[in-house]
């Protein structure tokens, strides 16, 4: 299934919303009306030089997990600028780690 993005967003734009501390994100939806949140694609400054396509920035995704009962939950989905994602988000490449709470990044 293809993901739908908010108007004006692309998978290469570096994130529609600025959460602070270098974290940016774009919500992904399962429907063209963008009412059913699937997850987010996020970007962050990656301290490891393993992502040449992003010139020092890396991206990742939240969404459904292959293991039942695991993965991320998303709240405040009716207002993506104030989205909350749980549990925390971690880049295993560089260790960038924190929580997205009401649209703001809270580093660990």
C-alpha positions in Angstrom: 0.0 0.0 0.0 1.2 3.5 -0.8 1.5 6.1 1.8 -0.2 9.5 1.3 1.6 12.7 2.4 0.1 16.1 3.4 -0.2 18.7 0.6 3.1 20.1 -0.4 5.2 17.3 1.2 7.5 14.8 -0.4 9.7 12.0 0.9 12.7 14.1 0.1 11.8 17.5 1.6 13.5 17.0 5.0 10.3 17.1 7.0 7.2 19.2 7.0 7.3 19.9 10.8 10.2 21.2 12.8 10.2 19.5 16.2 13.3 21.3 17.5 16.8 19.9 18.3 17.4 19.0 14.6 14.4 16.7 14.4 11.9 17.1 11.6 9.0 14.9 10.6 6.3 14.3 8.0 3.2 12.3 8.7 2.2 9.4 6.4 -1.4 8.4 5.9 -3.2 5.3 4.5 -5.9 7.4 2.7 -5.8 10.2 0.2 -7.8 12.5 2.5 -4.9 12.2 5.1 -7.2 11.2 8.0 -5.8 7.8 8.8 -2.2 8.1 10.2 0.1 5.3 9.3 3.2 6.7 10.9 5.8 9.4 10.4 9.0 9.8 8.4 11.6 11.7 10.4 14.9 13.4 9.7 17.7 14.2 12.1 21.3 15.2 12.0 23.2 12.0 12.0 26.7 12.1 13.6 27.9 9.0 11.7 28.8 9.7 8.0 26.9 6.6 6.8 24.1 8.4 5.0 25.6 10.1 2.0 22.2 10.6 0.4 21.2 12.9 3.2 24.5 14.8 3.5 24.8 14.4 7.3 21.1 13.9 7.8 19.4 10.5 8.3 15.8 9.6 8.1 13.7 6.8 9.6 10.1 5.8 9.9 7.6 4.8 12.6 4.5 2.7 11.9 3.3 -0.8 12.3 5.7 -3.5 13.6 5.9 -7.1 12.3 5.5 -8.3 15.9 2.0 -7.9 17.4 1.9 -5.7 20.4 5.1 -3.8 19.5 5.8 -0.8 17.5 4.8 2.8 17.9 1.5 4.5 18.9 0.6 7.9 17.7 -1.7 10.3 19.6 -2.9 13.8 18.7 -3.3 12.5 15.2 -6.0 15.0 14.3 -3.3 17.8 14.7 -0.1 16.6 13.1 1.8 19.7 14.3 1.3 18.4 17.9 1.8 14.7 17.2 3.0 12.4 20.0 4.8 9.2 19.3 5.4 6.5 21.8 7.7 4.8 22.7 10.9 6.8 22.0 12.7 7.0 18.7 16.3 5.9 18.3 18.7 6.0 15.4 20.9 2.9 15.9 23.5 4.4 13.6 24.4 7.5 15.6 22.4 7.1 18.9 20.1 10.1 18.3 17.4 9.3 20.8 14.3 11.0 22.2 10.6 11.4 22.3 8.2 13.3 20.0 5.7 14.8 22.4 3.0 17.2 21.2 5.2 18.0 18.1 8.3 18.8 20.1 11.5 16.7 20.3 12.6 15.8 23.8 16.1 14.4 23.7 17.1 11.5 26.0 
